[in-house]
Amino acid sequence: MEIFFNEEYTTMWTAVSSIMGVIATMMAVFALLYSMKSYQKTMQVIHYGEIDKMYFEILKEALNKPHLVRKNITRNEEEEIQYSVFAFIVWNFLEAIYDRCLLDSGLKTTWFPIIEAERAMHLSWIQKPENRTKFKDEFLNFIDKGKFEK
């Protein structure tokens, strides 16, 4: 039994205990970092699904009312009101996408071509002075440039 009360034995187990404590702390830090990265990826997938669904709803509305996406046509008063509301929805959505692309540059590959296509369709609406006041200058400058580098 004397072996367990030996000073060398106690020193060895103190050292082992300290090393195990350091290893456990490092594993906890790595687990925390992994959890944070995993959570971030999950949130990106959720956000991507959310914006994809929102765009799908916009496209469905255009399918139901084709005059909303026809360029250079004469619309009656009711259709013009519908178009104005629709164009505002589209531009508001595009501004939200632009903001998200600033936070996650990986979205640019998918969404900048959509911004470019919608810009081509609805540019005349956003060029009207009364409509420009509804958006941030930074976004308007981005749209005015018309160069969407991915």
C-alpha positions in Angstrom: 0.0 0.0 0.0 3.0 2.3 0.4 3.3 2.6 -3.3 0.1 4.8 -3.4 1.4 7.2 -0.9 4.8 7.6 -2.6 5.7 11.2 -3.5 6.7 10.3 -7.1 3.4 8.4 -7.6 1.4 11.5 -6.4 3.4 13.8 -8.6 2.8 11.6 -11.6 -0.9 11.5 -11.1 -1.1 15.2 -10.5 0.7 15.7 -13.9 -1.6 13.2 -15.6 -4.6 14.9 -14.1 -3.4 18.3 -15.3 -2.8 17.0 -18.8 -6.2 15.4 -18.9 -7.8 18.7 -17.8 -6.0 20.5 -20.6 -7.1 17.9 -23.1 -10.7 18.0 -21.8 -10.7 21.8 -22.1 -9.3 21.7 -25.6 -11.9 19.2 -26.7 -14.7 21.4 -25.2 -13.4 24.4 -27.1 -13.2 22.3 -30.4 -16.8 21.0 -29.7 -18.0 24.6 -29.2 -16.3 25.8 -32.4 -17.8 22.9 -34.3 -21.2 23.5 -32.9 -21.0 27.2 -33.8 -19.9 26.4 -37.4 -22.6 23.8 -37.7 -25.3 26.2 -36.5 -24.1 28.9 -38.9 -24.3 26.4 -41.8 -27.8 25.3 -40.7 -29.0 28.9 -40.5 -27.6 29.6 -44.0 -29.5 26.7 -45.4 -32.7 27.9 -43.6 -32.2 31.5 -44.9 -31.5 30.3 -48.4 -34.7 28.2 -48.3 -36.6 31.1 -47.0 -35.5 33.5 -49.7 -35.9 30.9 -52.4 -39.5 30.4 -51.3 -40.1 34.1 -51.3 -38.9 34.4 -54.9 -41.0 31.4 -55.9 -44.1 33.3 -54.6 -43.1 36.3 -56.6 -42.8 34.2 -59.7 -46.1 32.5 -59.1 -47.8 36.0 -59.0 -46.2 36.8 -62.4 -47.5 33.5 -63.8 -51.0 34.4 -62.6 -50.8 37.9 -64.1 -48.4 37.9 -67.1 -48.9 41.6 -67.7 -46.7 42.1 -64.7 -43.6 40.9 -66.5 -44.3 42.1 -70.1 -42.1 45.0 -71.1 -43.2 47.9 -73.1 -46.9 47.1 -73.1 -49.9 49.4 -72.6 -51.6 48.6 -69.3 -55.0 49.7 -68.2 -55.3 51.7 -65.0 -55.9 48.6 -62.8 -53.0 46.7 -64.4 -50.7 49.7 -63.9 -51.5 49.8 -60.2 -50.9 46.0 -60.0 -47.6 46.4 -61.8 -46.5 49.3 -59.6 -47.2 47.2 -56.5 -45.5 44.1 -58.0 -42.4 46.1 -59.1 -42.1 47.5 -55.6 -42.4 43.9 -54.2 -39.7 42.7 -56.6 -37.3 45.6 -55.8 -37.9 45.3 -52.1 -37.0 41.6 -52.4 -33.9 42.4 -54.5 -32.7 44.9 -51.9 -33.1 42.2 -49.2 -31.1 39.8 -51.3 -28.5 42.4 -51.9 -28.2 42.9 -48.1 -27.8 39.2 -47.5 -25.2 38.9 -50.2 -23.1 41.5 -48.3 -23.2 39.2 -45.3 -22.7 35.9 -47.2 -20.8 36.3 -50.4 -21.6 32.7 -51.4 -25.1 33.9 -52.2 -23.8 36.1 -55.0 -23.3 33.2 -57.4 -26.9 32.3 -57.2 -28.7 35.6 -56.7 -26.7 38.2 -58.7 -28.0 36.6 -62.0 -31.5 36.9 -60.6 -30.9 40.6 -59.7 -29.6 41.2 -63.2 -32.6 39.5 -64.8 -35.1 41.4 -62.6 -33.2 44.6 -63.2 -33.6 44.2 -66.9 -37.3 43.6 -66.5 -38.2 46.4 -64.0 -35.4 49.0 -64.4 -37.8 51.7 -65.7 -39.9 51.5 -62.5 -36.9 52.1 -60.2 -35.6 54.9 -62.3 -38.6 57.1 -61.5 -37.8 59.6 -58.8 -40.8 58.8 -56.7 -39.8 55.2 -56.5 -36.1 55.8 -55.8 -36.9 57.4 -52.4 -38.1 54.0 -51.2 -34.6 52.4 -51.3 -31.2 52.9 -49.7 -28.6 54.9 -51.8 -26.1 52.1 -51.5 -28.6 49.7 -53.2 -29.5 52.2 -55.8 -25.9 52.8 -56.7 -25.4 49.0 -57.0 -28.4 48.8 -59.4 -27.4 51.8 -61.4 -23.9 50.4 -62.1 -25.5 47.2 -63.6 -22.3 45.2 -63.0 -23.0 42.3 -60.7 -19.7 40.6 -60.1 -20.1 37.3 -58.4 
